[in-house]
Amino acid sequence: MTAEGQLIKNKMNPNELKNYFAPSALEINPTYLKLGEKMVKTLFFLTYPRYLSTSWFSPLVNTPELIDISIHITPVDTATALKSLKKKATQVEAQLQDREEKGMIRSPMLETAMRDVEGLRDSLQQAVEHLFTVAVYFTLYADTAEELSSIENSLVNLLESRLIYVKPATFQQVEAFNAVLPIVNDELNISNPLNSSPAASFFPFVSPTLTTDSGTLHGINTFNNTLVIFDRFDLQNANMAIFATSGAGKSYAAKLEALRSLMTGADVIVIDPENEYKGLAEAVGGSFFNISLTSESHINPFDIPIIPKDESADDVLRSHIVNLTGLFKIMLGELSPTEEGVLDRAITETYASRDIIPGKDFSKATAPLISDLETVLRNISGGVGLADRLYRFTEGSYGGFLNQQSNVDIRNRFVVFSVRDLEESLRPIAMYIILNYIWNLIRCEVKERSMVVDEAWWLMKYPEGAAFLFGLVKRARKYYLGVTTITQDVEDFLLSPFGRPIITNSALQILMRQHPATIDIVAKTFNLTDSEKGLLVDAAVGEGLFFAGLNHVAIKIIASYMEDQLITTNPKELLNETEDK
């Protein structure tokens, strides 16, 4: 039989019940109690500033220290309160008159007190406000006297910085401790009269939380140490934007989210500019494709898109030609309107040469290559100059990069495309091609997926690349896709005409450590407070702000030991791991 059952059976009286819950011993000292192995100290609120702002109480409520807080709020009869205020007003007025008769200088303190009393009287008479007596006590717990003193000093300094003064209940620790216990017995009765507005500011449940019943664990809420668990697919869209300086932990956070997304059943596709995801891909049995001038992995930009069931083949082909035009603008540089027209005609004729034209079934046709486009350009009016500019991508130094039939297979739950070994000028081109290739496949099979575009600013440098990425982000929801854009160059990203639209179409955002030079533009974009700006400037690695829709909290990204071994990007840790092997 359980202890509870035994108690019921024996019908013990309340005094006997104490033996089951009370500590074996209690040592009473003037300034603290020793409760079992714990040092216990209770303090009470003595005075408050003239104004109490909303959520001023949250630093004490959300402190990481172990404390108990008790708030005793007792309503005061309005008639009694009015009599007391009338008496107080008379006293203050008499003091003001006395000073005036003696020729003394005006007293701002007394004048302010008079205005406050008269204002409160008016509010009470009009039933706009009510009066309460408020007593607040909090109990600290520690293992040693030194630790107890340290906690006390920290909290006292925190409150005094807000002009709120507290005192320990010297020689009344037992009574004070009883006032904190959930027995609603205030034996000290050290209270202050407060009207409705400041009394309401004591509401303790002010910490923002982002904990749902299901989803991915993103980290720890540093406001109150709760878990930040959220399912990105439960929001209006599943897109995410991550902004941080180099070394702040943005890629670490993205890899952790990708790994945990795999655990919840989602597929993950990554565009990796620095080979940071290779180890993770190998560990989870994923596919890793290195896209470079000499690699064996190729993607043909002219690949024929698979036609989704609910879309027209002609519309899909025309949309694909538009995307190809955007790609060639990045490859060839700025084009005149005439050159754009010539290029559009040439792409259409290149497909037509393989019998890929609107109105026909081209699902089994062989896709042309860029070299076919070059041939077409050399045989149409105004196309020779474009063909010459295209040569380096066909027979020139970049020929092995693009002028090949596709041979990659992304039918895996975790797929990584690396562009690290490409020259900087080729990275935006490769990222555009990969994104377009992935997008054509995603549209054919709707399933829960997330796609990570690391160092997205490479693509955002070009208007065509930025426009393509924005279009993908905007349409992702229809295909059950969540796009994660990661960048360290916040200013360049936001200066793009598509930068802010990408952010507004990302229901999830993570801001980590920011450079002081860019914090103002970030603060303006995300409507940050001064304290939040300071948090981001001084944030440690893995810390920042997590936005989910209209809610946001301070977050610390935390991984388990095994997760950390798989996703770490710390050069020192990676070097030590290599040496150990």
N, C-alpha and C positions, 0 to 999 in steps of 0.2 A: 504494500500500500504506500502511496506517495505521502509526503509530509502534509500536503494540502488535505488529502483524504483523512489522515489521522487527526488533523485539527478539527475537521467537520464532525468526525465520529465522536471525539471527546468533548466537543462544544466548549472549547477553551474561551475564557474571557479575554478582553483586550489586553489586560496586564500580562497574561501568560503568553499572548502572541508576541509581545515585545522580545521575548527570549529568542525567537526565531530570526528576528531582523536586526536587533540592536547589536552593536559591537561588543566584544567581550570586555573591553576596557576603554575608558576615556580619561585622558590626562588633560587637566585644565590649567592653562597658563594665562597670564594677564593679556597677552597679545595673540595667542594662538591656541589651538587645541591639537592634541595628538590622538587621532582616531584610528585605532589599530596601528598599522605601519605608516599611515599618511599624516602629514602635517597639514592642518586646516586653519584658514584664517578668513574671517568675514569682515567686509568693509561696508559702509553705508554712504549714500550720496548726501552731501551736505548742502551745496549751493549750485545754482545753474546760472548761465548767462541770461541776458535780457531776452534773447531770441534763441529758440531751439529749432534748427533746421531739420527737414525731413531726412530720415535715415542716419541722424547723428549717432544713434545707438548701435548701428551695425558694426563698427569696429570692435566693440566689446562683445557683441553677440557672436561675431565671426572669428574671434581670436582662436588661434590653434591650441591655446592652453586649456587645461581642464578646469572649468569653472561652472558653478551653479548660480543662476540669477533669479531673484524673486522680486516681483513688482506688485505692490499693494496699492490699488486705486480705490478710493472711497468717495462717493459723491457727497457734496455738501449742499444742504438745503439752500435754495436760492434766496429765500427771505433772510435767513441767517447771514448768508454771504453779503447781501446788500447792506445790512446793518453794520457789519464789520467794515465794509468798504467805505460807508458813509463816515464812520468814525475815523478811519485812516485818512480820508480826504480832508476832514476837518483838521487833523493834526498837521498834515503837510501844508495846508493853506495857512495855518497859524504860524508855522515856521517861516514861510515865505513873507508874511506880513511883518513878522518880527525883524527879519533881516532888512526889509525895506525901510522900516521905521528907524533902524539904527544906522542907515546909510551904508550898509554893507553891499559889496558887489553881488550881482545875481549868481544864483547857484544852479547851473545846468542840471545837476543831479536831482535836486528837489523839483525843478520844473518838469523834468522827464517823468519823475515818479508821479507827479500830479496828473499829467496827461495820461499815463498808463492807468491810474486808478479811475479817472473819469471815463476813459474808453471802455474799461472792463465793466464799470457800472452800467453804461449804456447797453453793452452787449448782453449782460445778464437780464436787464429789464426787458429787452426785446427778444429774449430767449434765443439769441444767436449763439451764445456761449453758455456753458455750465461750469461750475467750479468743483474741483476735486482736491482731496489731499492725496499726495503721491509719495510713497516710501519705497525706495529701491535699495536692495542689499545684494551683494554678490560674494560668493565663497570661493576661495582659491585652494587648490590641492597640490601638494608637492611631496617628494620623498625625503627631502632634507630641508633644514632651516635656510640654508644658503639659496637653494632653488626657490623656496617660497618667497624670500626677500627679493630675488631677481625678478620673479613674475610680478610681484606687487609693484616694484619700481617701474617696470615697463608699462603696466596698465595705468598706474597713477599718472605717469608722464604723458601717456596718450590722451587721457581725459583732461588733464590740466592744459594741454595744448589747445583744447577746445573750450577753455574757461569753465570747466566742470570740476568741482573739487569734492574729493571723497576722504573719508577718515576711517581708520580701523576702530572697531568697537572694543576699545581697551577696557579690561575688567568686565566686559559684558559679552564675551565670545560665545558663551552657551546660549544666551538669549538671542544673540544675532544669528547663530547657526540655526536655532529653532525657527527664526523668521524666514529662513531660506528654504527650510524643509517644506514639502508639499502638504502641510497640514493647515495652512492658512492661519497661522497664529503669529501675529506681529507683536512680540513682547517688548520691543524697543520703542516702536511708534515714533520714529524720527522721520517726519514727513515734511513736505513743502506744499503750499497751496498752488495749484496750477489750473488754469482754465482749459477748455476742451482742446484747442489747437496744440499747445505744447504737450499736453498729456497724451494726445494721439501719436506724437512723435516717438513715444516709448514703445510703439508696436514692434515686437522683436522679430517678426518673420519678414524681414526686408531683404534677405539675401537672394539674389537671383539664382535659380537652379535650371539646369538643362539635363534632367534625368528622365528618360522615358522607359517604358516597359520592355522595349526591344530596340535593337539597333547596334551600332558599333561604339565601343568604348574609345573615346578620343583622348581622354586625360582626366586630370583632377581639377575640380573647381577650387581655385586658391582663395576664393571668398569664404568658403565654408567647408572645404575638404570633401564635398560630395563628388560623385562620379559624373562626368560629362558623357552621357550615353545618348546617342541620337542616330536615327535612321534617315539618311539624306534623301531617301526615296519617299518619305512621308511629307516633305515640303512641296511647295508649288513647283519647284524643279529640283533636280538632284545635283546641280552644278556647285563647284567649290572653287574659291580663289584664295591662294596663299601668298602673302607678301612678307618678305623679311630680307634683312641684309645677309651677306655671305657669312656662313658659320653660325647663324642664329638657330638652325635646326629645322628649316622648312622642308628639305628633302627627307629628313628623318621622320618628320610628322607624316609626310605623304606616303612613305614606304610603310610606316606602321598602320596607317589607315587602309592601304592596299592589302596588306597581309591579313588584317582582321576582316576586311570585306570578303576575302576568299573563304574565311571561316563561316561567314553568314550566307554563302551560296552565290555571291556575285562573281562575274568574270572581270578580269582587270587587264587593260591594255596600256602600255607605257611608252612614251617617246622620251628616251633617255639621252641627254646630250653629253654625259660624263661617265658612262658605264657604271653608274652607282647602283643599278638594279640587277646587275648580272648575277651576283652572289645569291640574291633573293630568288631570282628565276631558277637557278640551279637547285636551290634548296627545296623549292615547292614543286619541282618537276615541270617547270614552265618552258616556254620557247624563247630563245634569245637570238635575235638577228642583228648582225653588225653590218650596217650600211656604210660602205666606203668605196673608194675608187678601185680597190683590188679585192674586195670581198666576193664571196660566192653567192651572197644573198642579193636579189634584185627585185625591183618593183618597176613595172612598165607604166608610165603615166597614161599611156593610151589604152590601158586595159578596159575592156568592154564592161560597163557596169551591169550587175545583175538587176533585173527588173523586179521590184517588189510587186506583190499580188494586187495591191490597191492603187497602183500608179501606171500611167501610160508610158509605153516604151519610148515613144517620140519625145515626151516631156523629159524623161530621164536622160536621153541622149543629148538633148539641147542643153540641159542643166550641166551635164558633164563637159560639154564643149565650152561653156562659159567658165567653168572651173579651170579647164586647161588654158584658156586665154589668160586668166589670172596668174597661173603658174609661169607661163612664158613671159609675162611682164616682169616677173621677178628674175627670170633667167637672162633675159635680153636687155633689161634696163628700160628706161623711159621710151614709150612709143608714141608717135604722132597719131592723130585720128585716122589718117590714111593707112598707116602701118597696121593699126588695130584691125581695120577692115580687111586688109590683105591677109593678115594672120588668121582671122576668123574664117575667111573663105578657104584658106589653105588647109586648116584643120578639118573642115567639112569635107573637102575633096580628098584628103588623106584617108578618112574613114570610108568615103565612097569607093575608093580604089580597092577596098576589101569587101565591097558590097554591104557596107554598114550604113544604111540610109533609113530615114523615117519611113514607116509603112511596111518594112520587111522584117522578117524574123532573123535577127543577127545574133541570136544567143549562142550559136555554135561557130561563129566566124572567128578567124584568127586576128588578133589585134595587131594594128600596124605599130611601127617603131618611130622614134624621133627621126631616124635617117630617112624614113618614107616622107615625113613632113618636109625635110630639107630638099628632097628631090622635087616635091610638088612646088615648093617655093621658088626653086630655080627655073621652073617652067611656066610661071604665071607672071603677069605684068606687075612690077613693083616689088617682087619678092626676093630678088637676088641679094639685096643688102641684108635682109633678114636671114637669108640662108647662110650668108657669110658669118653673121653673128652667132648663128646656131651651130656652126661647124665644130667648135670646140667641144660640144656636147654629143657629137656623132662620131667623128673620126679624130678629133683633137685630144687634148690631155684629159678631158672629162668623159671620153667616149665609153669607157667601161662602167661608168656610174649609172647612166640612164638608158643607154641604147641597148637594152636587153629585155627579153621576155621575163615576166614575173615568175618566181619560183619559191615564194614564201607561202607558208601555210599557217594561218592564225587560229586554226581549230584547236585551241588549248585554252584552259581557264586563266592562264597567266602568260601574257605575251609581252616581250620587251623589244623595242627597236632602238638600237644605239646608233648615234650619229657622231660620236666622239672623234673618230678617226678622219672625219671630213674637215676640209678647210673651212674657216669661218664663213667665207662667202658662199659655200655650198650648203651649210646647215639649214638656212631658211628654206632652200629649195627642197632638200630632203624631207624636212618636217612637213612642208606643204603636200608633197607627194604621198608620204605615209598617211597623213590625216585623210587625204582624199581617198586613198585605197581602203583604209579602215572604214570610213564613212559609207562607202559603197557596199561593203559587206554587212555593216551594222543594220542598214535599212532593210535588208532582206530577211533578217531573223530578229524579232523583238524578244529580248530577254534582259534580265538585270545585269547591267555592265557599268563599269566606271573606266574612264580613260584619263590618264595622267599626262599632261603636257608640261614637262619640266622645262624651266628657263624659257617660258613662252615669249619673253621679250625679243628673242631671236626672230620670231615670226612677226611680232608686232612692229618691227622696224619698217616693214613694207606695207603700204596701204592695202595691197591685194591680199597679203597674208593675214593682216588684221581683220579684213572684211570676211575672209573665209573662216577664220576662227570664230568670229562673232556669229556668223550664220550657223555654224556647227553647234555652238553653245545655245543659240536661240531655239534650234529645232530638236535638240537632244531629248527633251522630255517626251516627245511623241514616240520615241523608239526605246524608252526605258533606259536611257543612258545618262550618266552623270559625268560631266567633264570637269576635271580638276586642272586649273591653270596655276602655275607656280612661277614666280619671278622675283628677282632681287633688285631689278632696275625699276623701281616703282614710278619714278618721275617720267621716264620714257613711256611706260605702259599707260599712265594716266593722260599724258599729253596726246596720245593717239586718239583720233575721233571715235574709235571703237573701244577704247579702254574702259571708260565709265559704263557704256552699255553692257560690256561683258561682266562687269562687277554687279550691276543691277539685275542681270540675269543669272547671277550665282546666289542662290539662297543661303549657302554656307560660305563664310569667310573666316580665315584665320590670319590675324596680324601678329607677327612676332617682332623681335627687336628691329627698330628703325633707326636710320642715321639722323642725327639732329638737323642736317641740311634739308631733309625731305619730310620731316615729321609734320610740318605745317600743312603741306598739300595732302598728306594722308589723313590728318585730323579733319580737314575741311571735307574731304571725300566721304569719310565715315562718321562725321559729326561726333567727334570725340571730345570728352571733357579735358580740362587741364590735367587732372590726375591721371586720366587714361593716356594722355600724351607722355607724361612723365614715366608711367609704367612701361610704355613701349621703348622709350629711349634707354631706360636702365634695365630692361628685361634681361634675365639670364638666359642661357641656352635652353631652348625647349619651352620657354614661357611666352605668354602673349595674351591676346584677346580672341575669343571664339564667338562668332556671330552665327545665329540660326534664326533666320527670318527677322523678326523685330526684337528678339532677345539676344543678349550677349553677356558673357561672363569672362573673368580672368581664368586662364587655363595653364596647366603645366602638363606637358606631354610626358607620360611615364610608360615605359615598356618593361616587360618581364626580362629576366636574364637571357632566356633563350631567344626572345624577340630581338633584344638588343644585339646579340651575336649575329643575327641574320641581317640587320638593317643598318648597323652603325656605319657612319661615314667619317668618323674621327681618324685622321691619318695616323696618329700615335697608336690607337687601338688596332688599326689594320696592320701596322708595321709589327707590333708585338705578336699579333696572330700569325703573321708570316714567319717570324723568327721561331715561334713555338713549333710550327710544322717542320 
